[in-house]
């Protein structure tokens, strides 16, 4: 059975691998992925200072998210590619909402990979504007916001 728990420092490398593999599953080039490496890296400091939870089943991590309450940003949200389409993203999304409420957020923002845009719309997020990537100059992506009710 799937359960959600707070991430521990020991899983930082696993979460980084999940982020890189999930991002790479969209077919991006090696150069593109190399440019994203630092952004997709989860550190022990991240785990200690941010709201990072994992979804796992029998000690296998299937997805995770990273919410920074200071900046009110959802920094990472990934499901292991082989588990996409099984409803795990929805389960994690509901937990993000719960944690955002627990930490007193009225909303949070995040950058959407264009391939995940429709998912976020289905979850109730709204596009604020299109912005240029800080990682890949010239690449445009949706800046999204979710307002808690």
N, C-alpha and C positions, 0 to 999 in steps of 0.2 A: 504494500500500500504506500502511495506517495505521501510524504510528509514534508513540511517546511520547517527549517530550523535556522538559527543564526549561524552565519559562517564563522569558522575559526581560522586562525592564522595558518594552520597546517594545510588548508585547502587552497591557498593563494595561487599556487602553480596550476592546480586543476582548473580553477576558475579562469585563469588566463588562457589556458588551452581551449576551454569551452568557448570563450569569447572569440579567439582567433579562428577556430574551426567553424563556428556559426557564421561569423562575418564572411569567411572564405567560401562558405557553401553557396553564396550567391554568384560565384564564378568570377570574382574579381581577379585582376592580374597579380602576379607576384610583386611587382613594384608598388601597386596599390596597397597590398597587404603589408608590405614592409613599412610603408609610410604610416600605417595605423598601429604598428606594433606597440609603441609606447602608450598610446591612448587605450589600447585594449589590455594592457598589463595591470593586473590586480596585485597590490602589495599587501604585506602584513599591516602596514600603517593604514591603508585604505580600510581593511577589515576592522581595525580597532577604532577608527574615527568616523566611519560612515555606517549607514544602515544597509548591511549586506546579508541577504538570506538566500539559502539554497533550497531547491526542491530535490528530494532524493527518495529513492526506493531501495531498500536493502543495501544501504551505504553506497549506492551508485548515484552520483549527482547528475540530474537530468536538465537542470537549468538554474539560473540565479538572477538576482538583480542587485543593483547598487544605487541607493538613494542617498544623496547628500542633503541633509536637512538645513545646513548652513546656507547653501546656495539655492535651495529648493529645486534641485535638478535631479532627474533620474539619469544617472550617468551610464549605467549599463543595464541591459535586460536581454538575456540570451537563453535559448533553449538548445540543447544538443540537437544537431540536425536530424538524427534518426528518430527523434521523438516529436518533431514538429508535426502538427496536424492531429495530435492526440489530446488536445485540450489543456495541455500543461501551461501554455502561455496564459490562458484565461485564469487558471488557478493562481499562478504567480501574480498576475495583474490584480486580482482581488486582494492578495496579501499586500501588494504595494499600497493600495488604497487604504487598507487597515492601518498599516504602519505610518503612512502619511498623516492620517487622522490622529493616531496616538502621539505623534510628534508635533501636533498642533499646526500642521500645514493646511492652508486653505486651497492651495493649488501647487502644482509643480510643472516644470517645463523639461523638455528633452528634445534632442535631435533625432529625427527618424531617418533610418536608412530608407531610401525610396522603396525598397522591396518589402518593408514592413509597414509601410504607410497605411494600407487598407486595414490591417489588423488593428492599428491604433485608433483608426476612425470607428471601427466596430466596438472598441472598448470605451468609446465616449470621449476620446481626446479630440481636440480641434487644432487645425493648423493656424498658427498665428501669422506666419510670413515664411517666405523662402529666404534662406541665408546662404552665404558662401562658406564652404568648409574651411576651418582653420588648419586642417591636415592636408587636404588636396586642393591647392589653389585652382579656382575656376569651377569646382564641383559645387553644385547647388543642391540643397536638401531642405526638407520641411522642418521648421522649428515648431514643435507641438506644445500644447498645454492641456493639462487635465485639471478641471476645477472640481474640487470635492463639494458634495452637497450635504 
